[in-house]
Amino acid sequence: MFTDSLRSSERGSAPWIIDTTLRDGEQAPGVVFSAQEKRRIAIMLAEAGVNELEVGYPAISQEERSVISEIAALNLPTRLTSWARATMNDIEKAALSGTEAVHISFPLSALYLKLMGRDYLWVKRQLEELLPVAKQLFDFVSVGGQDATRADPEMLRTFAVDAEACGAQRVRIADTVGIATPSSVATMMQSLKAISGIELEFHAHNDLGMASANAFTAVEAGCDAISVSVTGLGERAGNASLEEIAMALKLSGKYESTIDTRQLSELCRYVSMAAGRTIQPQKPVVGKTAFQHESGIHCAALIKHPLSYQPFLPGEVGRSAHELVIGKHSGSASLQHYYAARGVTLTRTEAHELLGAVRSAASKQKRLLRPDELDRIYSTLNVRH
C-alpha cells in the first residue's frame, strides 16, 4: 500500500498497546469468560503482538486470582497487569496472582471523591503509602485517575506530578464516562506533557462514539500508551477498539507497530463468540459489510482497482477478498462481473436489460438478491450470452 513507501526511519514509535478485554471487556453487561476462554484470548492477544494485557481484578475472588495465575504461568511474550483499587488489600491480592505489573486506580473527579467521602489530600496520602509497597511487589507500577476527564485540570496535573514523585512509572488518564472529544484530549495531553516526564496512558470509553478517535488523538498528542479492547468490548458503549486503532496506526504511515493485523478478524470472532455478542455487520474493520459492496459506481471502480473504494485490502486483517453483492443499487458492470464468475458472459446491452428486473426484484424484497433469484431472473428474461 502507499503507506509502505515510507521508510521506517521516517516513522515514529508506535504507542504501547494495552488490551483490557479480560478486565474492562468482561465488565460489559452479561459477559462472562470461562477460564479456558480467558487463557485462549490471552494467547491470541500475545500472538497478535499486543504489548500488555490487563488480565483482571484479583481482589474480586479467589477464582479470578487462580485464572490470572494460570495465564501468568503461560509465560507469554507480553507484560501482564493486574487491576487494583487504591487499597493495600487489593495490591496484596494482585501480588498473589503472579503478574509482573499492577495498575492502581484512584478517584479523581469531584463527583467520585464525594461519592467515596474523600478529598485530594487522601489521594496524595494513598500514593505515598501504597506506591512504595507496590514497587517492592511488582516490576512495573501504573496509577490511574478515574473520571480524569471530568476532574479539575489543575488537580489532574498535580496528580501526575505526585504520582511520579511517589515512584509510579505510568499515569492513566481515564475517560471513564466517555465525554472527551479529540480536541479536549489533545489539550489535556499537551498540558500534562508540559509539567511531567512520566509516561502517560489514555483509557477511552465510547459513550459518544469517539473512543477510537480520542485514543488516536492522544497518540498524536504524544501519549505513550493507550488501552483498547477487542471489538471495543466494555462497560456501557465499550472502549476504544483494538482492531480500529491497529489499522488507524498502520494506515497513518506515522508509526511502527507490533500488531499483526492479519490476526484481527479471527481474534474478534473468537472474543465475540466467547462474550456471546454479535459483531454488527457495519462494524469497522471486522464487520461483515466492511468489505461488501453494492453501489454500481463503487463496484465498477473496484473491478478495476481494489483500493478505489476500500481503505485497505481485506487480507490485511485476515479476511478473504471483498464481495460485490447484487441489489437495488447495482449497475451493469456488477452484473457482468457476477455472471462471469458463474461462467456466463453478458454484453453491456444484455446486462442493462437484466438490470431493471434485478433492481425491481431487490426493491420488492427490500434486500440483496440470492444466487437462485438471480439465476431465475436470467432464465426468465432469456437473455442471450
Buried (B, 14 or more C-beta within 10 A) or exposed (E): EEEEEEEEEEBEEBBBBBBBBBBBBBBBEEBEBEEEBBBBBBBBBBBBBBBBBBBBBBBEEEEBBBBBBBBBEEEBEBBBBBBBBBEEEBBBBBBBBBBEBBBBBBBBBBEBBEEBEBEBEBBBEBBEEBBEBBBEEBEBBBBBBBBBBBBEEEBBBBBBBBBBBBBBBBBBBBBBBBBBBBEBBBEBBEBBBEEBEBBBBBBBBBBBEBBBBBBBBBBBBBBBBBBBBBBBBBBEBBBBBBBBBBBBBBBBBBBEBEBBBEBBBBBBBBBBEBBEBEBEEEBBBBBEEBBBBBBBBBBBBBBEEBEEBBEBBBBBBBBEEBEBBBBBBBBBBBBBBBBEEEEBEBEEEBBBBBBEBBBEBBEEEEEBBEEEBBBBBBEEEEBEE
